[in-house]
Amino acid sequence: MELSIDRLTKHYGRKIAVDRVSATLTPGVYGLLGANGAGKTTLMRMLCAILEPTSGEVRLDGKEIAAMGEDYRDVLGYLPQDFGYYPTYTAAEFLSYIAALKGIPRDRADRRVKELLGMLDLSAVADKKIKTFSGGMKQRVGIAQALLNNPQVLILDEPTSGLDPKERVRLRNLLSEYAGDKIVILSTHIVSDVEAIADEVLVMNAGRFIMQGTVVELAEQVRGKVWELTVPREQARFWQEDFTVANYRHEGEQVVLRIISDEEPSPDAAPCDPILDDAYLYQFGAKEA
């Protein structure tokens, strides 16, 4: 299976939301990473055939998705950033309703709904109304509806929004296992979610892919640009004004800074092994990211 994105572009008047994006995706987990406003949601809506591109095309196994129509929707699962639901439905009722809309036969739908409620730790609240749920529980219902038809292409826009750390780990493990023979595209601005499970990372800014590769490959791009420096606590603010500081931790009266810089920030600074977060901050800077 192959999802091909060829020079995909979307204009809103003079504003270019997505600018000639190209990529070839095969089974695995793809992390789409970028700050708010980078164009991620617009791109994903075009990948779902919800939004018509200004130019360019998306093909699944050589067939243009716009021409596939219902055949494409049958193999697609999608969680939008703003997930809509019926507040008076219970979780089980809502998932059964969505399954009917997707044309899943009743007996198969009942089994799938029960299975997904268990997978997403919602079995205990299956018969409770969604309006009583926490934000994280509602998000898990949204993830469940995207998985109902066991899609070959699963597109999730900010799926970890509202999830606590335990739920985020559960979701990452679920997606990692699910993506064995399927294409999973995970959009987020949370670098750690991508770093944990993505086979490949696509970093987006101003409507374009500015970095593309595995987590290790992208991290290696900033080797020699990541430093650790210990300074007195009262000096930490000045270092943050002059450098991109990825992290700092207190050790007594001292502060240990993780600095992203092309040049050695101080003779006392020690080089560090880079991680994906460092590569992201190197591109965007701490304030923008």
N, C-alpha and C positions, 0 to 999 in steps of 0.2 A: 504494500500500500504506500502511496506517495501523494502528498498534498503539495502542489507546486504554486508558489506565489510569484507572479511575474509582473514587475514594474507597477505594482498596485499603487494607485494615487487617488486621493480624495481632496477636492477643493470645496470650500464654503465661501463663495464669492472670491475675494482676494486672499483669503486665508487658506493656507495649505496645511491640512491636518495630517495627511499621510503623503509622503513624497517619494514615489518610485521605489517602493520596497519590494525586494526579491528574496526568496529563500526556498529551499526544498526540504520538506519535512517527511521523515519516515517514522515508523513506530518508535516511541520513546516519550520522555517528558521534556518539554521545551519551556524554559522560563523566559517570559517576556517581562523585562525589567525596565523601569523608567520612572521619572518623577511624574507627578500629576500634570496633565496637559501635554504629555509627550506624544500622544497619538495612539496609545495602546487600545483604548476602548473603541475608537473609530476603526482601527485595523481589525479588531476582533469581530465587530459587527459586520464588516465586509466579508470576513472569513466564514461567517454564519449565513451569508446571503440575505441579511436583513437590510443592509445598506448597499446601495448600488455605487460602485466605484466611478470616479470621473474617468479614469482610464486604467488599463492593465486588467489582469484576470487572475482567477484562482481556479486551479484544476485538481480534481481528485482522480488519480489513475488515468490521467489524460483527458478527462471529461470536464468541461467547464461547469462549475457548480450552479451558475445561474440557469443553465439549460437543463440541469439534472432535476430541478424542482423537487417533487416529493421524494424521489429516490435519494437525494442528498439529505433531506430532513430525516429520513429513516435511519441514517447512519450517524447523525449528528446529535450531540448533547451539549447544551449551553446553559451556563449560569451567568446572567447579566449582573453588572455591578449593582444595580438597583433592582433587586429581586421582588417581584410582585406576588402576592398571595391573597387568598380569601380568608379574612380574619375569623369568620364564624365556622370555618371548616376545621375538623380535626386534622392532625397530621396524616392519618391513614386515609381519610376521606379526600383530602387534597391530592395526595399522591395517586389515589385510584382515579380521580377525575383527570389528572394530567395524563395518566396512562391511557385512558379512554380517548383523549384528544390525540394521542400519538398512535392510536389504532392498535394498541397491544391487546390481544385477546384476553377476556376476563380471567380465565383460570391462570394464565401465565402472569397476568398483571398482579393478581392476588399474591402469588408466590414471590414475585419480585418486590412488591411493596413491603412484605413481611421481612424479606431478606435485607433490604436496604435500611429499614428501620433498625434492625439489629446491628448492621455494619456501622451505622452512624450514631449508635447509642441513643436511639429514640424510642425503643420498644416500650419503655415504661410510661411514655407520654403519648403513645400512638392515638389514644382516644380523647386526648385533651385538645381544646381549641387553640389554634395557632396564635390568636391574639393574646393568650396568656403566656406565651413563650418569651424567654430572654432573647436578646439579639443573636447570641451564638446558636441557640436552638433553632431559630428561624433560618439562620444561614445553613445549618445542617439539613433542614428540609429542602432548601434550595439546591444543595448539592445532590440530595437524593433524587429530586425530580430530573436533574440533568443526566443521571445515571440510569433512569428507568428503562430505556430501550437498549441498554448495553451498547452504547454508541462506539463506532470505530474511530470517530473524531470527537474528542471531548474538549470543549473550550470553556475555561473558567476565568471570569473576570473578578479579581480580588476575592478569591474564595475564602481566605483566612480572616477576612474582616469580621471582627466581633467574636472570633474564637479565642478561648483561653489557651495557654501553652499546651496543656494536655490534649485538647481537641485538635490543635494544629499538628501535633505529632501524629495523632491518629489519622488525620486526613493525608498527611504526607506519606505515611506508610501505605494507606489505601491506594493512593494514586500511583505510587511506585510499583506496587504489585499489579495494578490494573493495566499499566502501560506496556506490558510485555509484548503484545502484538497490536497495540493501538496507538494512535497519536493523541497525546495530551498536551494542551497548551495552557499554561498557567500564567496569568498576568498578575503582577503585584508590584508594589514599591518596597516590599519587605525583603531585603537581600537574603536573610537567613533562610527563608522559605524556599527560595530558588537554589541556594547553595546546597541545601540538604538533599534534594532529589533530582534536580535537572540534569539530564544527559547533555543538553546544550542550552546555552544562554544567549538570548538576543537582547541587547541593550538598545533602547530606543530614546532618541532625543529630537525634538523639533520635527517629528514625523519621519525620521530616518533611522535605520539601524547603524549605530556608530561603533558597535562592538558585537562580535559573534564568535562563539566557540564554546568549548567545554569550560567548566569552572576552573580547572587547573590552567588551561591555556590563557584564560583572561587574567587570572591572578598573576601568572608569570610575566605578563606585559608590564607590571609595575615592580618587578624585582629590582632592587637597588634604589627604590624610591620610598621605602617604608622604614621608619626609624622609631626607636624607643629612647626616650629621654626622661630622666628624673630631675625635677626642679623643685625648689621650695614652693609651698602652696600659694604664697602671695604673688608668685611670678607666673602662675599658670594662665591667668587672663591675658597677659601680654603675648604669650606664645600662641594663644588661640586667635589673637588679632592678626598675627603675621603669617601663620601657617594653617593648613588644613589639618585639624586634629581629629583623628578617627575615634579615639577613645582616651579617657584618662581615668585613673583610679588612685584613690588616696592610700598612702602608706605612711601613717603617722602624720608628721608635719610636712611630708614630701608628697608630690604628685607625679605619677608615672604617665607620661604622654605618649600616645602612638601618633606619630606625625607622618603625613604624606607630603613628600617634597622631592623635587628633582635633584636638589643639592643637599649635602649633609647639613642639617640645621645647626649643629654644634659639634665641636670636637668630642664632646662627651656622649653624643648620640650613638646608639648601637643599631646596626642593620637588623631587620626582622624578616622572617618568611612572610610573603604576602598572602592575603586571602581575597576572595571575591569582593568583599566590602571595601577593601583598599582600592581595587581597580575601579569600582563604581564611584567612590569619593574622589579619586584622581581625575575622573572625567568631569564630574559635576561640581566638586567642591562641597564642603560640609553644609553651607547655608542653603544652596540650591537643592542638594539631595535631601 
